[in-house]
């Protein structure tokens, strides 16, 4: 129910409204990522009207030749994700949902992972799409997690389960929030 409402609200945004929110979100993301200083930054290809961070990541990459960006890859349905390096213009494969991913390359461990938010709460808990991929991955990977989404997905509580891991940070068009302080 929470997930469906958040998705419907996000998908109902006009392209202009979504683009304006993404620009605001990117400004806040600039400041947080500058403070965190990752060498490997993972992000997600935009899906179902999520914030499209590809241009922002491309700019982040071009500012320092030692930086690497990565995308998540599903190897098995009930297994954790792996991350493979991504660069603009590279050849990608698509998964069963039509989401592009690097089909080849060694797995990398990101310093920071930008995780999409559907519904989310101030404690840093989020609802994804229900597959549990990020839950399984973050349970075994020690990295800084930054939930990225729009304020219209904010709820009082997502009613987290015992296996859910809270994000360390939340970034929306309204600002940057340390989880549990949002």
C-alpha positions as a Markdown table, in Angstrom:
| # | Residue | x | y | z |
|---|---|---|---|---|
| 1 | Unk | 0.0 | 0.0 | 0.0 |
| 2 | Unk | 2.7 | 2.5 | 1.0 |
| 3 | Unk | 4.9 | 1.5 | -1.9 |
| 4 | Unk | 2.0 | 1.7 | -4.4 |
| 5 | Unk | 1.0 | 5.2 | -3.2 |
| 6 | Unk | 4.6 | 6.4 | -3.4 |
| 7 | Unk | 5.1 | 5.0 | -6.9 |
| 8 | Unk | 1.9 | 6.4 | -8.1 |
| 9 | Unk | 2.7 | 9.9 | -6.8 |
| 10 | Unk | 6.2 | 9.9 | -8.3 |
| 11 | Unk | 5.0 | 8.6 | -11.7 |
| 12 | Unk | 2.3 | 11.3 | -11.7 |
| 13 | Unk | 4.9 | 14.1 | -11.6 |
| 14 | Unk | 5.2 | 16.0 | -14.9 |
| 15 | Unk | 8.6 | 15.7 | -16.6 |
| 16 | Unk | 9.3 | 19.4 | -15.8 |
| 17 | Unk | 8.4 | 18.9 | -12.1 |
| 18 | Unk | 10.6 | 15.8 | -11.9 |
| 19 | Unk | 13.5 | 17.5 | -13.6 |
| 20 | Unk | 13.3 | 20.5 | -11.2 |
| 21 | Unk | 13.2 | 18.2 | -8.2 |
| 22 | Unk | 16.2 | 16.3 | -9.5 |
| 23 | Unk | 18.2 | 19.5 | -9.9 |
| 24 | Unk | 17.5 | 20.5 | -6.3 |
| 25 | Unk | 18.4 | 17.0 | -5.1 |
| 26 | Unk | 21.7 | 17.1 | -7.1 |
| 27 | Unk | 22.7 | 20.3 | -5.3 |
| 28 | Unk | 22.3 | 18.6 | -1.9 |
| 29 | Unk | 24.0 | 15.4 | -3.2 |
| 30 | Unk | 27.0 | 17.5 | -4.4 |
| 31 | Unk | 27.6 | 18.7 | -0.8 |
| 32 | Unk | 27.2 | 15.3 | 0.8 |
| 33 | Unk | 29.3 | 13.4 | -1.7 |
| 34 | Unk | 32.0 | 16.1 | -1.5 |
| 35 | Unk | 32.1 | 15.5 | 2.3 |
| 36 | Unk | 32.1 | 11.7 | 2.0 |
| 37 | Unk | 34.7 | 11.6 | -0.8 |
| 38 | Unk | 34.1 | 8.2 | -2.2 |
| 39 | Unk | 36.5 | 6.7 | -4.8 |
| 40 | Unk | 33.8 | 4.2 | -6.0 |
| 41 | Unk | 30.2 | 5.5 | -6.1 |
| 42 | Unk | 27.4 | 3.1 | -6.9 |
| 43 | Unk | 24.0 | 4.4 | -8.2 |
| 44 | Unk | 21.0 | 2.9 | -9.9 |
| 45 | Unk | 19.8 | 3.3 | -13.4 |
| 46 | Unk | 16.5 | 5.2 | -13.2 |
| 47 | Unk | 13.4 | 3.0 | -13.1 |
| 48 | Unk | 9.8 | 4.0 | -12.8 |
| 49 | Unk | 10.3 | 7.7 | -12.6 |
| 50 | Unk | 13.2 | 7.6 | -10.0 |
| 51 | Unk | 15.6 | 10.5 | -10.0 |
| 52 | Unk | 17.8 | 10.2 | -13.0 |
| 53 | Unk | 21.3 | 10.7 | -11.7 |
| 54 | Unk | 23.3 | 9.6 | -14.8 |
| 55 | Unk | 24.3 | 13.1 | -15.9 |
| 56 | Unk | 25.2 | 14.0 | -12.3 |
| 57 | Unk | 27.3 | 10.9 | -12.0 |
| 58 | Unk | 29.0 | 11.6 | -15.3 |
| 59 | Unk | 30.0 | 15.1 | -14.0 |
| 60 | Unk | 31.2 | 13.6 | -10.8 |
| 61 | Unk | 33.4 | 11.2 | -12.7 |
| 62 | Unk | 34.9 | 13.8 | -15.0 |
| 63 | Unk | 36.0 | 15.9 | -12.1 |
| 64 | Unk | 38.6 | 13.3 | -11.0 |
| 65 | Unk | 40.1 | 10.6 | -13.2 |
| 66 | Unk | 40.6 | 8.3 | -10.2 |
| 67 | Unk | 36.9 | 8.1 | -9.5 |
| 68 | Unk | 34.8 | 5.1 | -10.5 |
| 69 | Unk | 31.0 | 4.7 | -10.8 |
| 70 | Unk | 29.3 | 1.4 | -10.5 |
| 71 | Unk | 25.8 | -0.1 | -11.2 |
| 72 | Unk | 24.2 | -3.0 | -9.4 |
| 73 | Unk | 24.0 | -6.4 | -11.1 |
| 74 | Unk | 21.6 | -9.2 | -10.2 |
| 75 | Unk | 23.3 | -12.5 | -10.7 |
| 76 | Unk | 20.7 | -14.7 | -9.0 |
| 77 | Unk | 17.2 | -14.1 | -7.8 |
| 78 | Unk | 17.7 | -14.6 | -4.1 |
| 79 | Unk | 21.3 | -13.5 | -3.9 |
| 80 | Unk | 22.9 | -10.2 | -3.0 |
| 81 | Unk | 23.7 | -7.7 | -5.7 |
| 82 | Unk | 27.2 | -7.2 | -7.1 |
| 83 | Unk | 28.4 | -3.9 | -8.5 |
| 84 | Unk | 30.3 | -3.5 | -11.7 |
| 85 | Unk | 32.0 | -0.4 | -13.0 |
| 86 | Unk | 30.1 | 1.9 | -15.3 |
| 87 | Unk | 31.2 | 4.7 | -17.6 |
| 88 | Unk | 29.1 | 6.8 | -19.9 |
| 89 | Unk | 28.6 | 5.3 | -23.4 |
| 90 | Unk | 29.6 | 1.8 | -22.4 |
| 91 | Unk | 27.7 | -1.2 | -23.9 |
| 92 | Unk | 25.1 | -2.4 | -21.4 |
| 93 | Unk | 22.8 | -5.4 | -21.2 |
| 94 | Unk | 19.2 | -5.3 | -19.8 |
| 95 | Unk | 17.7 | -7.4 | -17.1 |
| 96 | Unk | 14.1 | -8.8 | -17.2 |
| 97 | Unk | 12.7 | -5.5 | -16.1 |
| 98 | Unk | 14.5 | -3.6 | -18.9 |
| 99 | Unk | 17.1 | -2.1 | -16.5 |
| 100 | Unk | 20.5 | -1.7 | -18.1 |
| 101 | Unk | 23.6 | -3.1 | -16.3 |
| 102 | Unk | 27.2 | -3.8 | -17.2 |
| 103 | Unk | 27.2 | -7.4 | -18.5 |
| 104 | Unk | 30.9 | -7.9 | -17.9 |
| 105 | Unk | 33.6 | -6.8 | -15.5 |
| 106 | Unk | 35.0 | -7.6 | -12.1 |
| 107 | Unk | 32.9 | -6.9 | -9.1 |
| 108 | Unk | 33.8 | -3.7 | -7.2 |
| 109 | Unk | 32.9 | -2.7 | -3.6 |
| 110 | Unk | 31.5 | 0.9 | -3.5 |
| 111 | Unk | 32.5 | 3.3 | -0.8 |
| 112 | Unk | 29.0 | 4.9 | -1.1 |
| 113 | Unk | 25.8 | 3.5 | -2.6 |
| 114 | Unk | 23.0 | 5.8 | -3.7 |
| 115 | Unk | 19.9 | 3.7 | -3.1 |
| 116 | Unk | 16.5 | 4.7 | -4.6 |
| 117 | Unk | 13.7 | 5.5 | -2.3 |
| 118 | Unk | 10.1 | 4.7 | -3.0 |
| 119 | Unk | 8.5 | 5.3 | 0.4 |
| 120 | Unk | 10.9 | 6.2 | 3.3 |
| 121 | Unk | 10.9 | 7.4 | 6.8 |
| 122 | Unk | 13.0 | 9.7 | 9.0 |
| 123 | Unk | 14.8 | 6.7 | 10.6 |
| 124 | Unk | 16.3 | 5.9 | 7.2 |
| 125 | Unk | 14.2 | 2.8 | 6.4 |
| 126 | Unk | 12.9 | 2.5 | 2.8 |
| 127 | Unk | 10.6 | 0.5 | 0.7 |
| 128 | Unk | 12.1 | -0.7 | -2.6 |
| 129 | Unk | 10.2 | -2.9 | -5.0 |
| 130 | Unk | 9.9 | -5.9 | -2.8 |
| 131 | Unk | 12.6 | -8.1 | -4.2 |
| 132 | Unk | 14.9 | -7.7 | -1.2 |
| 133 | Unk | 18.1 | -7.2 | -3.3 |
| 134 | Unk | 19.4 | -4.2 | -1.4 |
| 135 | Unk | 18.4 | -5.8 | 2.0 |
| 136 | Unk | 20.5 | -8.9 | 1.2 |
| 137 | Unk | 23.4 | -6.8 | -0.2 |
| 138 | Unk | 23.6 | -4.3 | 2.6 |
| 139 | Unk | 23.5 | -7.0 | 5.2 |
| 140 | Unk | 26.9 | -8.2 | 4.1 |
| 141 | Unk | 28.4 | -5.1 | 2.7 |
| 142 | Unk | 29.8 | -2.4 | 4.9 |
| 143 | Unk | 29.4 | 0.8 | 2.9 |
| 144 | Unk | 27.8 | 4.2 | 3.4 |
| 145 | Unk | 24.2 | 4.2 | 2.1 |
| 146 | Unk | 22.5 | 7.3 | 0.8 |
| 147 | Unk | 18.8 | 7.0 | 0.1 |
| 148 | Unk | 17.9 | 9.2 | -2.8 |
| 149 | Unk | 14.3 | 10.1 | -3.7 |
| 150 | Unk | 11.6 | 12.7 | -3.6 |
| 151 | Unk | 9.8 | 14.1 | -0.6 |
| 152 | Unk | 6.5 | 12.9 | -1.8 |
| 153 | Unk | 7.6 | 9.4 | -0.7 |
| 154 | Unk | 8.2 | 10.4 | 2.9 |
| 155 | Unk | 5.9 | 8.6 | 5.4 |
| 156 | Unk | 5.8 | 8.4 | 9.2 |
| 157 | Unk | 7.0 | 4.8 | 9.1 |
| 158 | Unk | 7.6 | 2.2 | 6.5 |
| 159 | Unk | 7.0 | -0.4 | 9.3 |
| 160 | Unk | 10.5 | -1.9 | 8.9 |
| 161 | Unk | 11.1 | -5.6 | 9.4 |
| 162 | Unk | 14.0 | -7.2 | 11.3 |
| 163 | Unk | 16.1 | -7.7 | 8.2 |
| 164 | Unk | 15.8 | -4.1 | 6.9 |
| 165 | Unk | 18.8 | -1.9 | 7.2 |
| 166 | Unk | 18.4 | 1.8 | 7.6 |
| 167 | Unk | 20.1 | 4.2 | 5.2 |
| 168 | Unk | 22.9 | 6.3 | 6.7 |
| 169 | Unk | 21.7 | 9.4 | 4.9 |
| 170 | Unk | 18.6 | 10.6 | 3.0 |
| 171 | Unk | 18.8 | 13.1 | 0.2 |
| 172 | Unk | 15.7 | 14.7 | -1.4 |
| 173 | Unk | 14.9 | 17.9 | -3.1 |
| 174 | Unk | 14.3 | 19.4 | 0.4 |
| 175 | Unk | 17.9 | 18.7 | 1.6 |
| 176 | Unk | 20.3 | 16.2 | 3.1 |
| 177 | Unk | 19.3 | 14.4 | 6.3 |
| 178 | Unk | 21.2 | 12.1 | 8.6 |
| 179 | Unk | 18.9 | 9.1 | 9.1 |
| 180 | Unk | 16.9 | 9.4 | 12.4 |
| 181 | Unk | 17.4 | 13.2 | 12.3 |
| 182 | Unk | 15.3 | 13.7 | 9.2 |
